[in-house]
Amino acid sequence: MKGAVLVIMLVLASQVLLGCAPQPESMFEQQAEEEAANEIGAHSTIQNYELSKPSTSSAANALDKTGHKQALPINISKQQTIARQPNCNAQQTSCQYLELNTLAFTPPQPWLANIMWQTVARTLSPDTPFTSQQQVARDSVSALLKQIEFHSAGVSSQPKYQRIDTDLILNQGLSADSVAASNSSNMDSHMNNEVMTGYLLVESTQQRSEDHQQGHRDYVMLDMQKKLQLTIEDVLLADADTQKLLSTFNTIKKQWLAEQGVEQQYLEEWPLPLSEQWYIDQQGLHLVYQSGELLNTQLQPVDFVVPFTQLQGIVKPSYMVRLSTSMTSS
């Protein structure tokens, strides 16, 4: 009798232990986890690592209800995807190779991921139609990576070697309104004037032959609080236009052209179109011109910057970023 009671107790105990242990996942659960874990380019080599730069380890500063700054918890990590031509030998100069370094955001930031993947897709293929859906752009990039991996002859629309790097740079300083208010006895009442901005940088390096390498940079200016992309018109004052903005870059343009060997008589009349690539940081407002946009011999992007001291009456004061240290020196 005691033996039977012992057997029953052991059976009951084993059932309790099994009930507490995690149960095997169903086939559908396993499939869902595998699909979530797969990154673009299923056959590519993917490595994850944390960014070491303080400016990109977390996102912007937000304001709480009392007007004080608080950290906006967005962690950023980089993901690497490499696509190689089949049977690729690193010593073969004709081997097609594409390295893609993208960003992952935790918690997810769909609006930011949409902008990043759209920019990457258009960098790889300028004919990519604009869409607000992240997955559409991501699928087009994935398709291109797989083409490189499975086509022994390579993809004719892509260079032999290409590397794409993405980065998010945040302007964590104080706006001009906040700096001007630093002499006020109630600084907190002016903190609501702060505009948190940043910009997404997608940089491409291409090499189509051994002696020809060129770079391309795409900048997307961001309002981190409103979660939207800014246009150049968004940062200009109502009574300022793009021609007034371009006039401030004229001296820098002439200096750069002279350094490239352009004759003095042509410096003033040399056209300077408004670039689609621009951004704002603590230095001022930048206009970036891609290879060949200003001179046929120009192989790398050129970055023109005008400081905020020369942009009074053109750029809205709230977008004139100042370093936080400006408060202590004012």
Secondary structure, 3 states (H helix, E strand, C coil): CHHHHHHHHHHHHHHHHHHHCCCCCCHHHHHHHHHHHCCCCCCCEEEEEECCCHHHHECCEEECCCCCEEECCCEEEEEEEEEECCCCCCCCCCCCEEEEEEEEEECCCHHHHHHHHHHHHHHHCCCCCCCCCHHHHHHHHHHHHHHHHHCCCCCCCCCCEEEEEEEEEEECCECHHHHHHHHCCCHHHHHHHCCCEEEEEEEEEEEEECCEEEEEEEEEEEECCCCEECCHHHHECCCCCHHHHHHCCHHHHHHHHHHCCCCHHHHCCCCCCCCCEEEEECCEEEEEECCCCCCCCCCCCEEEEECHHHCCCCECHHHCCECCCHHHHC
